[in-house]
Amino acid sequence: MRKAASNDVAFRFMRPYYYALHEYNMETFGRKLYKLSLQGGTTCPNRDGSKGTGGCIFCAADGSGAFTPDGTLSVTEQLEKAVERVSRKMPIQKDEPQFIAYFQSFTSTYAPVEHLRRQFTQAICWPGTAVLDVATRPDCLPSEVIELLETLRRQKPVWVELGLQTAHEATAHTIHRCYENAVYEKAVQALHAVGIPVITHVILGLPGETKADMLRTVEYLNRVGTDGVKFQLLHVLRGTALAEMAYTPLTLEEYTDILLDCIEHLEPQIVVHRITGDGDKRLLLAPLWSGDKKKVLNEIHKAMRVRDIRQGKRCGKK
């Protein structure tokens, strides 16, 4: 991902609504890319006692890996299985580089570097891989892992996703994030120093946060310099600490209104990788409206047209 030049910024305002990942991929790779979710056999320092136990209050037992293949398979086998599923829905050429190999579940860099080298090398050397995408925590990027990612980046593009969720330290404590904002900032700087773009996860609707709080998180991302962002609705999933709390989830109308404001406050060169998300329907307790992803996306896009939003047009405005 790249930072836009000044003339690019002006051009962004002419494009519909927001700078979507699909648009970025077409510009960069000249084609649509398909994401294949993987398990790398890692856990999380917020689960094994290093930082905490039980994980963040919203995290299910699978560590957000509900849509990943069997983790007992090798990475190559997982990729082949994932392609089989995709190919049932659409014609693809699996040996062409049109896939994002996405290490999704738990903390994908929380393991000895040699284990990571084996896992990531299998993924990046697979012929169908166009991008290696690694989801992790900013407190799990020691120098030897940064060096490994830099080496892999010389073969194919590497993206790193960081689960910030919020820029508010009080909320971070409430959700049991177990690291401070300064750790995230240091990770962004270290990744940028070796030419690796950062995608930041943000959850809208965290307990106690107002719309103004969520907009301040977006402004924080603008300042720190993330390259991409994933906006996520807060789901209440069975078996999580959040499910035991007194919490009222956002309505679809509230979520849509907040999301559109966030996009308008987001710098126009930042790629929007996701505007919502769907929790595992087997575990979903609330909000139940989020289970119909097609309807949710249709409602969000309809609201974008009605409001005629443009990413970045309210940057720096209160």
Disulfide bonds with the S-S distance in Angstrom:
none
